[in-house]
Amino acid sequence: MVLTHFYKNVLCIAVGIMLTMPMYAQFKRCGTTEAYTALFQTNPSFKNQFHNNQQRIIPSRRLLNARNIPLQATIPVVVHVILNGANQTKITDAVIQKQIDFLTTSFQGLNADTTRIPLVFKSRFGKGKLTFTLAKTDPEGNPTNGIVRVVRNNSFSLTTADDAKQNETGGSTAWDVTKYYNVWIIVFADNVLGVSVFPGDPRPLNVHGTVVDYRAFGVKERHELPQYNNGKTLVHETGHFFNLVHIWGDDNGRCDGTDFPDAPPEQDDTPNQTKETNGNPDPAGTGKIVKTDMCSPNKDTGIMYQNYMDYTDDAAVVMFTNGQFDRMEAALSTSIDRKLLLQSTTYLPPPPFTIDVTKGYSVTPNPFNSKVTIRLQQPITPLQYIQIISIDGQVIEQLEYAGGTTQSILNLDVSLLAKGLYIVVLGFSDGRKVSEKIIKQ
């Protein structure tokens, strides 16, 4: 009878523990591999084209005992926040700024938790010179804080993550990916924390970017997932965006994979390992806990579960290697869908706009993509209407202002216009009309 009572107590305790276990146990750090596996299975020609594009990314060879000069560049970032009202308040501008600053900290190897790196891996610890900055100039040449907010109640899954990248499918359309690193913050309904797009992906450029669940976004934020609240998910997915593979090579435990495909052998400076690491093998942060597996039985080194490209808890992942930086810098320098980012200056504020005093207004940019900004000279005669007219004289759009408006800056959404030549007409309350030719590219 006593024994039965004992087992009942044990059962109650076990059930209690299960019921109070944190919900983050069911979340998956990254869905990038699964997303590409699905694409490869449904479209073999996509797989071949992707592989061919990857092979064109010229490997960067490291000199023995001498690092290449690290790539020094600033990457402009635009963050699209697609959340309902309640969750929007959790991802404040300050939270976003801190997370983007942490990207720089991590890629430059300036994070304070590098004390977790074991002595045996210290010589492999890579430090880059990339800086990540929220964009200050938007695609139309206007000032911006680099944050786009879309208030929606919808969620996405791994198979619909690309829908987050377009207004028409419930998301927010990418800014020019040759000038901005696009990051989308969403709710993943299937508990994936992040997914990204590799260089060489042959899909349209507007899908190139990174999607992160809001619960894994931010540094030391009090969201529902304390296991993933150090900002490391975006670091991991940005590694994929710059061509890094999961550290175990995604070989399903065969030990024959590599996280440096198509690269020179000397670039691979990460130990092989069987599969992803979960949890935190070194909770005290000593840097002395060695974890081995079938692929890396060496008890002196073990696997590099401290690497950002593993699935270890945020507290435990703290480093990229020299070889990983070489691989990322090769992609940034040679891949057509990444290298233009190095030339972008949208991290700088736009130059001050000047209005032609003989006209009294300006229309920018011209040519334009999706938006046109009209600036009027002070003092302003009330503007009564704006017309967009096709080259054959047809009024395509007309905006009327009852009683006239004296706003000095007016933004027009012209994203639905077909490519071609148009005339914008401004009608003022004093009867004056002015016009300007504009080009949709």
C-alpha positions in Angstrom: 0.0 0.0 0.0 2.9 2.4 0.8 4.5 1.5 -2.5 1.4 2.2 -4.4 1.0 5.6 -2.6 4.7 6.3 -3.5 4.1 5.7 -7.2 1.0 7.8 -7.1 3.0 10.7 -5.7 5.7 10.2 -8.4 3.1 10.2 -11.1 1.5 13.4 -9.8 4.9 15.1 -9.6 5.8 14.0 -13.2 2.4 15.3 -14.5 2.9 18.5 -12.7 6.3 19.0 -14.2 5.0 18.3 -17.7 2.2 20.8 -17.2 4.5 23.5 -16.1 7.2 22.9 -18.6 7.9 26.0 -20.8 6.0 26.0 -24.1 9.2 26.8 -26.0 10.1 23.1 -25.9 7.9 22.6 -29.0 9.4 25.4 -31.0 11.9 24.8 -33.8 14.9 27.2 -34.2 15.0 27.3 -38.0 12.9 26.1 -40.9 15.3 27.0 -43.7 16.4 23.4 -44.5 12.9 22.1 -44.5 11.7 24.9 -46.8 14.4 24.1 -49.3 13.8 20.4 -49.1 10.2 21.0 -50.0 11.2 23.3 -52.9 13.7 20.7 -54.2 11.2 17.9 -54.0 8.4 19.7 -55.9 10.7 21.3 -58.5 13.8 19.4 -59.5 14.8 22.2 -62.0 14.8 24.7 -59.2 17.3 22.4 -57.3 19.6 22.2 -60.3 19.5 26.0 -60.9 20.1 26.7 -57.2 23.1 24.4 -57.1 24.5 25.9 -60.3 24.1 29.4 -58.9 25.8 28.3 -55.7 28.8 27.0 -57.6 29.3 30.4 -59.2 29.9 32.0 -55.8 33.7 32.1 -55.9 35.2 30.5 -52.8 37.4 32.7 -50.8 40.6 30.9 -49.8 42.3 31.7 -46.6 46.0 32.1 -46.4 47.7 29.9 -43.8 47.8 31.7 -40.5 46.7 35.0 -42.0 43.1 36.1 -42.4 42.0 37.9 -45.5 41.2 41.5 -45.0 37.7 41.4 -43.5 35.0 42.9 -45.6 34.1 46.3 -44.2 30.7 47.5 -45.2 27.4 48.8 -43.9 24.3 46.7 -44.6 21.0 48.8 -44.6 18.1 46.9 -43.0 14.4 47.4 -43.3 12.2 45.6 -40.7 8.6 44.8 -41.7 6.4 44.2 -38.6 3.3 42.2 -39.5 1.5 41.7 -36.2 -1.8 42.5 -34.5 -2.1 45.6 -32.4 -1.3 43.9 -29.1 1.9 42.3 -30.4 2.9 45.5 -32.2 3.3 47.1 -28.8 5.8 44.3 -27.9 8.1 45.0 -30.9 8.7 48.7 -30.3 11.1 50.8 -32.3 13.6 50.5 -29.4 13.3 46.7 -29.4 14.1 46.7 -33.2 17.0 49.1 -32.8 18.5 47.0 -30.1 18.2 43.8 -32.1 19.8 45.3 -35.2 22.6 46.7 -33.1 23.1 43.2 -31.7 23.5 41.9 -35.3 26.5 44.2 -35.6 27.8 43.1 -32.2 27.6 39.4 -33.1 29.1 39.8 -36.6 32.0 41.8 -35.3 32.6 39.3 -32.4 32.1 42.0 -29.7 29.5 40.1 -27.7 30.3 39.8 -24.0 29.5 36.1 -23.8 32.5 35.0 -25.9 33.9 33.7 -22.6 31.9 30.6 -23.4 34.2 29.7 -26.3 36.4 26.8 -25.3 40.2 27.4 -25.4 40.5 24.9 -28.2 38.2 27.0 -30.5 39.6 30.4 -29.6 41.9 30.4 -32.6 38.9 29.7 -34.9 36.8 32.5 -33.5 36.0 34.9 -36.4 35.5 38.7 -36.1 34.1 40.6 -39.1 33.6 44.2 -39.9 30.1 44.3 -41.2 27.8 46.9 -39.6 24.0 46.6 -39.8 22.0 49.8 -39.7 18.3 50.6 -40.0 17.8 52.3 -43.3 17.4 56.1 -43.3 16.3 56.5 -46.9 13.3 54.7 -48.3 13.0 53.5 -51.9 11.4 56.8 -53.0 14.3 58.8 -51.6 12.4 60.0 -48.5 13.6 59.9 -44.9 12.7 56.7 -43.0 13.4 55.0 -39.7 13.8 51.7 -41.6 10.6 50.2 -40.0 7.4 49.3 -41.8 4.4 48.4 -39.6 1.4 46.5 -41.0 -1.3 45.8 -38.4 -2.9 42.4 -39.3 -4.3 39.5 -37.3 -3.0 36.9 -39.6 -0.3 34.3 -39.0 1.9 32.4 -41.4 3.5 28.9 -41.6 6.7 27.6 -43.1 4.9 26.9 -46.4 3.3 30.4 -46.5 6.2 32.4 -45.2 6.7 34.1 -48.6 3.2 35.5 -48.3 4.6 37.8 -45.6 6.7 39.4 -48.2 3.9 40.9 -50.3 1.1 43.3 -49.5 -1.3 41.3 -51.7 -1.0 38.2 -49.6 -1.4 39.7 -46.2 2.2 40.8 -45.7 4.4 43.8 -46.5 6.1 44.1 -49.9 9.9 43.9 -49.9 11.9 47.0 -50.4 14.5 46.7 -53.2 16.6 43.8 -52.1 19.7 45.0 -53.9 19.6 48.1 -51.5 18.1 46.7 -48.3 18.3 43.6 -46.2 14.6 42.8 -45.6 13.5 41.3 -42.3 9.9 40.4 -41.6 8.6 39.9 -38.1 5.5 37.7 -38.0 3.6 35.0 -36.0 4.5 31.5 -37.2 1.5 29.3 -36.5 3.5 26.1 -36.8 6.1 27.2 -34.2 9.0 27.8 -36.5 11.2 30.6 -35.2 12.9 31.7 -38.4 13.5 31.0 -42.1 15.8 32.7 -44.6 16.8 32.6 -48.3 20.3 31.6 -49.5 22.3 33.5 -52.1 21.8 32.0 -55.5 18.1 31.2 -54.9 16.6 31.6 -58.4 13.2 32.8 -57.2 12.2 36.4 -57.7 14.5 38.7 -55.8 11.6 40.1 -53.7 11.5 36.9 -51.6 15.2 37.3 -50.6 15.3 38.1 -46.9 14.6 36.7 -43.5 11.4 36.0 -41.6 11.5 35.7 -37.8 8.7 34.9 -35.3 8.2 37.9 -32.9 8.7 35.7 -29.9 12.3 35.1 -30.9 13.0 38.7 -31.9 14.7 41.1 -29.6 17.4 41.1 -27.0 16.4 40.3 -23.4 12.7 40.9 -24.2 10.1 39.3 -22.0 8.3 37.4 -24.7 7.0 33.8 -24.2 10.3 32.1 -25.1 13.1 32.8 -22.6 15.2 30.1 -24.3 15.4 32.3 -27.4 15.3 35.8 -26.1 18.9 36.9 -26.7 18.5 37.9 -30.3 20.3 34.9 -31.7 17.6 33.7 -34.1 18.1 36.7 -36.4 21.9 36.2 -36.2 21.4 32.5 -37.2 19.1 33.3 -40.1 21.3 36.2 -41.3 24.1 33.5 -41.5 21.9 31.6 -44.0 21.2 34.8 -45.9 25.0 35.2 -46.4 25.3 31.5 -47.3 26.1 29.6 -44.1 24.8 26.1 -43.7 23.8 24.4 -40.4 26.9 23.3 -38.6 26.1 19.6 -38.9 25.7 19.8 -42.7 22.1 18.6 -42.6 23.2 15.1 -43.5 20.7 13.3 -41.2 23.4 11.9 -38.9 25.4 10.2 -41.6 28.6 12.1 -40.8 29.4 12.6 -44.5 27.9 16.1 -44.9 29.7 19.4 -44.7 28.6 22.9 -43.7 31.1 24.2 -46.3 29.7 22.8 -49.6 31.6 23.8 -52.8 34.3 25.4 -50.7 38.1 24.6 -50.4 38.8 22.0 -47.7 41.0 24.4 -45.7 38.0 26.7 -45.2 36.1 24.2 -43.1 37.2 24.9 -39.6 34.1 23.5 -37.7 34.1 20.0 -36.3 31.7 17.6 -38.0 28.7 16.6 -35.8 25.8 14.2 -36.0 22.9 16.5 -35.7 21.7 19.7 -34.2 22.3 20.5 -30.5 19.3 21.4 -28.4 19.3 23.0 -24.9 22.4 24.4 -23.2 25.2 21.9 -22.6 27.1 24.6 -20.6 24.5 26.4 -18.4 27.2 27.9 -16.2 29.0 29.4 -19.2 32.4 27.9 -18.2 33.6 27.2 -21.8 34.9 23.9 -20.4 32.1 21.5 -21.2 33.0 19.2 -24.1 30.2 17.5 -25.9 31.1 14.7 -28.3 29.1 12.5 -30.7 29.5 9.8 -33.3 30.8 12.2 -35.9 33.2 14.1 -33.6 34.4 11.7 -30.9 37.6 13.8 -30.1 37.3 14.4 -26.4 39.7 17.3 -26.6 37.5 19.3 -29.0 34.1 17.8 -29.3 31.4 19.5 -31.4 31.1 23.3 -31.7 27.7 23.7 -30.1 28.7 27.3 -29.3 28.3 28.2 -33.0 25.5 30.5 -34.2 24.6 28.0 -36.9 23.7 25.3 -34.4 20.3 25.0 -32.6 21.6 25.5 -29.1 19.8 27.8 -26.8 20.5 31.6 -27.3 22.5 31.7 -24.1 25.0 29.1 -25.5 25.6 30.2 -29.1 28.3 32.9 -29.2 30.5 32.6 -32.3 31.1 32.4 -36.0 34.5 31.0 -37.2 37.1 32.4 -39.5 36.1 30.1 -42.3 32.4 31.0 -41.9 33.3 34.7 -42.3 35.3 33.8 -45.5 32.3 32.0 -46.8 29.9 34.9 -46.0 32.2 37.4 -47.5 32.6 35.4 -50.6 28.8 35.4 -51.1 28.6 39.1 -50.4 31.5 39.9 -52.8 30.5 37.6 -55.7 26.8 36.6 -55.6 24.8 38.8 -57.9 21.9 38.8 -55.4 24.0 40.0 -52.5 27.0 42.1 -53.7 24.9 45.1 -54.6 24.0 45.5 -50.9 27.6 46.6 -50.5 27.1 49.5 -52.8 23.8 50.7 -51.2 23.9 54.0 -49.3 20.3 53.9 -48.0 21.7 53.7 -44.5 22.5 57.4 -44.9 19.8 60.1 -44.7 18.6 61.5 -48.0 20.1 64.8 -49.2 17.9 67.8 -48.6 15.3 68.3 -51.3 15.4 71.5 -53.2 12.3 73.0 -54.9 12.7 74.8 -58.1 11.6 78.3 -57.2 10.5 78.9 -60.8 8.1 76.0 -60.5 7.2 76.2 -56.8 7.1 72.4 -56.5 9.1 69.2 -56.9 8.0 65.6 -57.9 10.4 62.9 -56.8 11.7 60.3 -57.5 11.6 60.4 -61.2 11.7 57.7 -62.6 9.7 56.1 -59.8 8.7 52.6 -58.6 5.7 52.6 -56.3 5.4 56.0 -54.7 5.7 59.7 -55.8 6.3 62.5 -53.4 5.1 66.0 -54.2 6.7 68.9 -52.3 5.3 72.4 -52.4 7.1 75.7 -51.8 6.1 77.9 -48.9 3.8 79.9 -48.7 1.4 77.4 -50.3 -1.6 78.4 -52.4 -4.2 75.7 -51.5 -3.9 72.7 -53.7 -7.3 71.5 -54.9 -6.5 68.4 -56.9 -3.8 66.1 -58.3 -4.3 64.2 -61.5 -2.2 61.4 -63.1 -2.8 61.4 -66.8 -1.6 58.9 -69.4 0.4 60.0 -72.4 -2.7 59.8 -74.5 -4.6 62.2 -72.2 -6.7 59.7 -70.2 -7.1 60.6 -66.5 -5.8 57.5 -64.6 -6.1 58.9 -61.1 -7.5 62.0 -59.5 -7.2 63.1 -55.9 -9.4 66.0 -54.8 -9.0 68.1 -51.6 -12.2 69.7 -50.4 -11.5 73.4 -49.7 -7.9 72.8 -50.8 -4.9 71.6 -48.8 -1.8 73.4 -47.7 0.3 70.4 -46.9 3.9 70.9 -48.0 4.5 67.2 -48.6 2.1 64.8 -50.3 2.8 61.1 -50.9 1.0 59.2 -53.7 0.8 55.4 -54.0 1.2 54.7 -57.7 2.3 51.1 -57.4 -0.6 49.9 -59.6 0.4 52.0 -62.6 1.8 50.1 -65.5 5.3 51.0 -66.6 5.5 54.0 -68.9 5.3 57.8 -69.2 2.7 59.8 -67.4 1.9 63.4 -66.6 1.1 64.6 -63.1 -1.1 67.8 -63.0 -1.4 70.0 -59.9 -4.5 72.3 -59.7 -4.4 75.2 -57.3 -7.3 77.2 -55.8 -6.2 80.3 -57.7 -6.9 78.5 -61.0 -3.2 77.8 -61.7 -2.3 74.4 -63.2 1.2 73.0 -63.5 2.3 69.7 -64.9 5.3 67.4 -64.9 6.2 64.3 -66.9 7.0 61.3 -64.8 8.2 57.8 -65.7 7.1 54.5 -64.0 10.0 52.1 -64.3 
